[in-house]
Amino acid sequence: MKRLCVFVLLAAGLAACGGKASSTTPTPAPTVPLADPTSESLGGIALGTDGATVERLLGAPTERGPVEEEGASGEMLSTWTWPAAGVSLDMAMTGDQAAVHSISITPPSKLTTSRGVGIGTSRAEVERIYAEHLGRGREPDEPDTTSPEQLIIGSIYGGTFFGFHDGKVDSIFVGAGAE
C-alpha cells in the first residue's frame, strides 16, 4: 500500500472547459447514475481520461512530476498538479500517452463530482446524495474505514474518498487508495 488517501493541493476556479482560470463557481453537474463508485468524475475528469482532454479542461499543469513506477501495481505514473486550483492527477504513462489514474482535489478547488459534491459540501449532504452506495462495494475481507474524517463510496481498492473537517468536505480522491 503505497498511498492511502493522498491528497494534494488542487486548483480552484477552473472553468469546465477552455482551460482558463475563472473566478466564477461552476454549476454543479446534474445527478447521473453511478453504476460503479470508481466511475465518479470531478469536473468532467474521470479515471482513464486522456492527457489531451485533461489539458483542454484544466490547461497545462503547473508541474509534471517525473515518471516513476508505482510499487503496488507496476504502472508508470507521473503526478500532474495545478496547485492554485487545488487539483492533482496521477497520470498513467504509456510511452508519450497519459491517462488519469487517480484524481485529488482540496481547497480552493471548485470542481465537483458528477453529483455536484465539492469542497465545502456537508457530510449529511454527501450521505444523502450517495445513500444508495453507502456500505456497498467493499471486498469481503476489507475493513470499514468510515470515520468522522472519512467516507469511502466503493472500496479502498477503487472508489471515491471524501475527507471531512468540521463536518464539511475538505478533500476528494477518486481512485485506488490501496493496491
ChimeraX attribute file (.defattr): number of C-alpha atoms within 10 A of each C-alpha:
attribute: neighborCount
match mode: 1-to-1
recipient: residues
	/A:1	12
	/A:2	11
	/A:3	12
	/A:4	15
	/A:5	21
	/A:6	13
	/A:7	20
	/A:8	22
	/A:9	20
	/A:10	25
	/A:11	26
	/A:12	25
	/A:13	20
	/A:14	27
	/A:15	21
	/A:16	21
	/A:17	16
	/A:18	12
	/A:19	16
	/A:20	15
	/A:21	17
	/A:22	14
	/A:23	11
	/A:24	11
	/A:25	14
	/A:26	16
	/A:27	12
	/A:28	16
	/A:29	16
	/A:30	10
	/A:31	12
	/A:32	10
	/A:33	11
	/A:34	14
	/A:35	9
	/A:36	14
	/A:37	22
	/A:38	21
	/A:39	18
	/A:40	24
	/A:41	20
	/A:42	25
	/A:43	23
	/A:44	17
	/A:45	23
	/A:46	22
	/A:47	21
	/A:48	14
	/A:49	16
	/A:50	17
	/A:51	19
	/A:52	14
	/A:53	15
	/A:54	22
	/A:55	14
	/A:56	14
	/A:57	19
	/A:58	25
	/A:59	18
	/A:60	17
	/A:61	18
	/A:62	13
	/A:63	13
	/A:64	16
	/A:65	14
	/A:66	11
	/A:67	15
	/A:68	14
	/A:69	14
	/A:70	16
	/A:71	11
	/A:72	11
	/A:73	11
	/A:74	9
	/A:75	16
	/A:76	18
	/A:77	23
	/A:78	23
	/A:79	21
	/A:80	21
	/A:81	23
	/A:82	24
	/A:83	21
	/A:84	17
	/A:85	24
	/A:86	24
	/A:87	29
	/A:88	26
	/A:89	28
	/A:90	23
	/A:91	27
	/A:92	25
	/A:93	19
	/A:94	11
	/A:95	7
	/A:96	6
	/A:97	11
	/A:98	20
	/A:99	22
	/A:100	23
	/A:101	22
	/A:102	25
	/A:103	28
	/A:104	26
	/A:105	31
	/A:106	27
	/A:107	23
	/A:108	20
	/A:109	28
	/A:110	30
	/A:111	34
	/A:112	22
	/A:113	22
	/A:114	22
	/A:115	19
	/A:116	19
	/A:117	24
	/A:118	26
	/A:119	22
	/A:120	19
	/A:121	16
	/A:122	18
	/A:123	22
	/A:124	10
	/A:125	13
	/A:126	19
	/A:127	14
	/A:128	11
	/A:129	15
	/A:130	14
	/A:131	12
	/A:132	11
	/A:133	16
	/A:134	15
	/A:135	14
	/A:136	14
	/A:137	19
	/A:138	17
	/A:139	12
	/A:140	6
	/A:141	6
	/A:142	11
	/A:143	10
	/A:144	13
	/A:145	12
	/A:146	14
	/A:147	10
	/A:148	12
	/A:149	16
	/A:150	18
	/A:151	22
	/A:152	28
	/A:153	27
	/A:154	23
	/A:155	24
	/A:156	24
	/A:157	18
	/A:158	22
	/A:159	23
	/A:160	28
	/A:161	25
	/A:162	25
	/A:163	23
	/A:164	21
	/A:165	14
	/A:166	11
	/A:167	15
	/A:168	19
	/A:169	24
	/A:170	22
	/A:171	27
	/A:172	32
	/A:173	27
	/A:174	29
	/A:175	27
	/A:176	22
	/A:177	21
	/A:178	15
	/A:179	14
